[in-house]
Structures are given as C-alpha cells and as structure tokens.
C-alpha cells in the first residue's frame, strides 16, 4: 500500500508539477540514509517517477554494487504494480510461485509507491540491508516528504 502524503513545500512542489521534485528526492534519500546508518547498514536509494524513470540514485560508500540494480528494481516494481515490493515477497513466501513470472515484480521489501491525491507520482527503492532494514529506510524516506 502506498502512502498519501506531501505537505508544506513538498506538497506545493508536487501539486504544481505533478511530479517528485529533485529536492524532494534528495530529502528522501537523506532520510533513508540516516535510517540506514542507525540500522548499521550501507544502502542505495533510487527514487523514480510515475513512469519508472530514475530521478535520483545515491549509493553510500560501503553499499554493495548489487544494491544499485536491486534498489532500482524495487522502485520500478512499486510503480508498475502500485504496491510495495514487500507484497510480492509475502506472496512468494506464501507459496505463490507465479510472482516469479510477473514482469518487473521484485519479491523483496524496500520498494514503496508514492501517491498524491490518489494518483501515483513515483516510488522509492532501497537496497543494502536485509529486507526489513530496507523497508524501514524506504519508509523514512517517505516520511521526509511530509516535512
């Protein structure tokens, strides 16, 4: 489930343009990275627009190289299916092997769609920790858009 948020300056920027501004993506990445530091992990953050195109990618110094692709895949999965990538992880854990055949579905937590006024405006994808840590960092990134 995506979050309906945005207030203050972030709300004004999204409302006027209908997209996630670079400044918003930067704030999201910074918040996600702060959460990763508190979790003792090094992550990659990827923020995409409603078409799955990258707005911003940031890689912490010790993040594994694979996290570059994984963070992007999580964000794209969240955009394509309008639900968190964790939903596919849950389905796969529950035995729904068909998830593996869905195009762009990433069965690992850390990708969350972003909605505003009921419309998808993008997603954040995080990779580098375990799935729970990635999800926490992505949620922290979303919370930064409220400020």
C-alpha positions as CSV (number, residue, x, y, z in Angstrom):
1,X,0.0,0.0,0.0
2,X,1.4,3.4,-0.9
3,X,1.3,6.4,1.3
4,X,-0.7,9.5,0.5
5,X,1.5,12.3,1.8
6,X,3.1,15.5,1.0
7,X,2.7,18.7,2.9
8,X,4.4,22.1,3.2
9,X,6.9,22.9,0.5
10,X,6.9,19.3,-0.8
11,X,3.2,19.4,-1.3
12,X,3.4,22.7,-3.2
13,X,6.1,21.3,-5.5
14,X,4.2,18.1,-6.2
15,X,0.9,19.9,-6.7
16,X,2.2,22.4,-9.1
17,X,4.2,20.0,-11.2
18,X,2.5,16.6,-10.6
19,X,5.9,15.0,-10.2
20,X,8.5,14.4,-7.5
21,X,11.0,17.3,-7.5
22,X,14.7,16.7,-7.3
23,X,14.8,18.5,-4.0
24,X,12.2,16.1,-2.6
25,X,14.1,13.1,-3.9
26,X,17.2,14.4,-2.2
27,X,15.4,14.8,1.1
28,X,14.0,11.3,0.8
29,X,17.5,9.8,0.1
30,X,19.0,11.7,3.0
31,X,16.3,10.5,5.4
32,X,16.7,6.9,4.1
33,X,20.4,7.0,4.5
34,X,20.1,8.4,8.1
35,X,17.9,5.4,8.9
36,X,20.4,3.0,7.3
37,X,23.2,4.5,9.5
38,X,21.1,3.9,12.6
39,X,20.5,0.3,11.4
40,X,24.2,-0.2,10.8
41,X,23.8,-0.7,7.0
42,X,25.0,0.9,3.9
43,X,22.3,1.3,1.2
44,X,21.5,2.5,-2.3
45,X,18.4,4.7,-2.7
46,X,16.6,5.0,-6.0
47,X,13.7,7.5,-6.5
48,X,11.7,7.1,-9.7
49,X,8.8,9.0,-11.3
50,X,5.4,7.6,-12.2
51,X,6.9,6.0,-15.4
52,X,9.7,4.2,-13.5
53,X,12.4,6.6,-14.7
54,X,15.1,7.5,-12.3
55,X,15.0,10.9,-10.7
56,X,17.9,10.2,-8.2
57,X,20.2,7.5,-7.2
58,X,22.5,7.6,-4.2
59,X,24.9,5.0,-3.1
60,X,26.5,5.0,0.4
61,X,30.3,4.4,0.4
62,X,30.1,0.8,1.7
63,X,26.9,-0.3,-0.1
64,X,27.3,-3.4,-2.2
65,X,27.4,-3.0,-6.0
66,X,24.4,-5.3,-6.5
67,X,22.2,-2.8,-4.5
68,X,22.4,-0.4,-7.4
69,X,20.3,-2.7,-9.5
70,X,18.2,-4.1,-6.6
71,X,17.1,-0.6,-5.4
72,X,16.0,0.3,-9.0
73,X,14.1,-3.0,-9.4
74,X,12.3,-2.4,-6.1
75,X,11.3,1.1,-7.1
76,X,10.1,0.0,-10.6
77,X,8.1,-2.9,-9.1
78,X,6.4,-0.5,-6.8
79,X,5.5,1.8,-9.7
80,X,4.4,-0.9,-12.1
81,X,2.1,-2.6,-9.6
82,X,1.1,0.3,-7.4
83,X,2.0,-1.6,-4.3
84,X,5.1,-2.2,-2.1
85,X,7.5,-4.7,-3.4
86,X,7.1,-6.4,0.0
87,X,3.7,-7.6,-1.2
88,X,5.5,-9.8,-3.7
89,X,7.8,-11.1,-1.1
90,X,4.8,-12.0,1.1
91,X,3.1,-13.8,-1.8
92,X,6.2,-15.8,-2.7
93,X,6.8,-16.7,0.9
94,X,3.1,-17.9,0.9
95,X,3.9,-20.3,-1.9
96,X,2.6,-18.2,-4.9
97,X,5.3,-19.1,-7.3
98,X,3.6,-17.2,-10.1
99,X,5.1,-14.0,-8.7
100,X,8.4,-15.1,-10.3
101,X,6.8,-14.8,-13.8
102,X,5.4,-11.3,-13.3
103,X,7.3,-8.7,-15.3
104,X,9.1,-6.2,-13.1
105,X,7.8,-7.7,-9.9
106,X,10.6,-7.7,-7.3
107,X,9.8,-10.0,-4.4
108,X,11.8,-8.2,-1.8
109,X,10.8,-5.4,0.6
110,X,12.2,-1.9,0.2
111,X,10.2,-0.5,-2.8
112,X,7.2,1.7,-1.9
113,X,5.0,3.6,-4.3
114,X,4.2,7.3,-3.6
115,X,0.7,8.6,-4.2
116,X,-0.7,12.1,-4.1
117,X,-4.5,12.8,-4.3
118,X,-5.0,9.2,-5.3
119,X,-2.5,9.4,-8.2
120,X,0.8,7.6,-8.4
121,X,3.6,10.1,-8.7
122,X,6.6,7.7,-8.2
123,X,8.3,5.3,-5.9
124,X,11.4,4.9,-3.7
125,X,13.5,1.8,-3.7
126,X,16.1,0.9,-1.1
127,X,18.6,-2.0,-1.0
128,X,21.7,-2.8,1.1
129,X,20.4,-4.2,4.4
130,X,18.1,-7.1,5.0
131,X,14.6,-6.7,3.6
132,X,13.2,-5.3,6.9
133,X,16.0,-2.7,7.1
134,X,15.5,-1.7,3.5
135,X,11.7,-1.2,4.2
136,X,12.5,0.9,7.2
137,X,14.8,3.1,5.3
138,X,12.3,3.5,2.4
139,X,9.6,4.4,5.0
140,X,11.9,7.0,6.5
141,X,12.5,8.4,3.0
142,X,8.7,8.8,2.5
143,X,8.3,10.5,5.9
144,X,10.8,13.1,4.7
145,X,8.2,14.3,2.1
146,X,5.9,15.3,5.0
147,X,8.3,17.9,6.3
